[in-house]
Structure formats: structure tokens, C-alpha cells
Amino acid sequence: MAAPGYGKRTAPDQAPRTRDDFAHLPAREASIAAHLDRLPDGAAVDIKTLAKELPAYGQQAVASALRALSAAGHLRRFREPVEGCTQWVSRSYFSRTARDDDWWEAFLARNSRQAASSPTASPARERARNERSPAYIGLATLGCSDPRLTLSAAECAALEELAAEWFARGITPLEFARILTQGLPGVIHCPGAFIRKRLIDRLPPEQPEAAYAQPPARVMECTGCGTPGRPDALPGGLCRGCRGDAQCPELSGSEGNTVHTRVSQLRMLARTSR
């Protein structure tokens, strides 16, 4: 199994498993696809691990087969965050049923929306539990940064609307505390009045709407080299360089367009150019 958060993921809405699921693929790709299909979610599917599990194929053969499976629509790799933290991981989604680029792009968009809705819901639930806004909490905790800025509950409530405008302009709680506690005078007689003046005088400028756009919750990666990119820049799940190494096998099983044929052509070209 892979480390937590990594490894294989099964794509949804697949057809039931049959004996001929990978009959359209060359023998090597069909064998590796059948192996991937049997692996549970979370299993390690990196090249080194698969080469150890499949002694008939070396690492180069496995890498070429994975690119071919991607081009054939069975495999895509996405970079996405781990639930509950800021770590990003690469996950390989396998589909027994071959999918075209439009299906994978729609799958990426659908899962990105679901992932984006999760972190936006958590703060709302947290505020409901605490019954306090981020602005109120930011004001109430200023005394932790500097005791001279300790505010009463009434002062926090009175200043909450002014502080809320800061957070509406994209200021984080850490930035909020840092800006309001910078360059304090030696003595502060009235913390509430002092903070009110700073909230007005140091209000940050409004940011363009683009600045508030959240980064995508999931990003497609090239199956071959891991380069991230938009789906339209990775047809077949492959970047331009890796597409040159792995041609999608024809569904008819023709050997003319297989990876083996491509490699043979490159070798012949190399010999003739010497």
C-alpha cells in the first residue's frame, strides 16, 4: 500500500468487470491494466512498485505501459490536497472502462467543486459552534499578542463591524494581529479607542476580485512525467514530450500504432543516423 493519501483511486461509474475488459490493448498493456484493476484503493502504483510486482516487465516497460494506458483513456493522474491539511499529493485514478478526454475533464471539474465546497463549509460550521465571527475572535485575541491591547467583550462587539471589513478584504488572522500590533507606543490608556483608530487608519485596500479566487482543488498531471497542466494541454493525460513516447493503441489491436512499434522506429532512426 502507498503512504496515506497517495496511491490508486478507482474512477466512478464503471461497467461491471468482464473477461474482455482490456482485449483492445496490446498484451503488455492489457496485463498491467488487469493488475491495476485488481488493486484496492490506496495501493502503490508507482513505476518501481509495479515493476517489482510484475517481474515480467522492467521499470522502462512499466513506464511506457502506463503512458499508453493514459492515452487509451484508462488512467489519469491528479494533484490534490489531503483532507484536513495543506499537503498536496499525486493520485492515480484508474478506470476499467476507457474514457475520453471530455469525461476526464468533467470528472476533474466535478471533484474540484466538491473539494472546494468542503473547506468553505467548515469555517461556517465552526462559527456556528462558537457563535463568534473571525473579526470578533481576532479582536478578542489581540491581547495574546500584546497585553496592552486586551479588549473587553463590549469593546470587541463595538469594533466587530470595523474589523470585519479587514477580513472581507482578504486579511488573514495572523496579518490582522501583526498590523495592529506593529509600532505600539509605550503606554496605551484606552485600548478600545486606540484599536478603533488603527482599524480606520490602517484599513487595507480592496483587492481585485481575481485575488479572492481560490486555487483549484485538483490539478491534472502528466501521467508520464508529473508535469501539471490544464486538461486541454494534456490530451490523453500526457504532455507533449510524453505523447511522443506513447501513442495510444488502436482499439482494433493493430500493432502499427503500439508503443513497441514506436520504439522500434526510433531505434532504426538512430542506427541509420550514425
Secondary structure, DSSP 8 states (H G I E B T S, - for coil): --STT-EEEE-SS-----TTTTTTS-HHHHHHHHHHHHS-TT---SHHHHHHH-TTS-HHHHHHHHHHHHHTTSEEEEEEE-TTSS-EEEEEEE-SS---HHHHHHHHHHHHHHHHHHHHHHHHHHHHHHT--HHHHHHHTHHHH-GGG---HHHHHHHHHHHHHHHHTT--HHHHHHHHHTT--S--S-HHHHHHHHHHHT------HHHH----S-EEE-TTT--EE-GGGSGGG--HHHHTT-----TT--GGGSHHHHHHHHHHHHHHT-
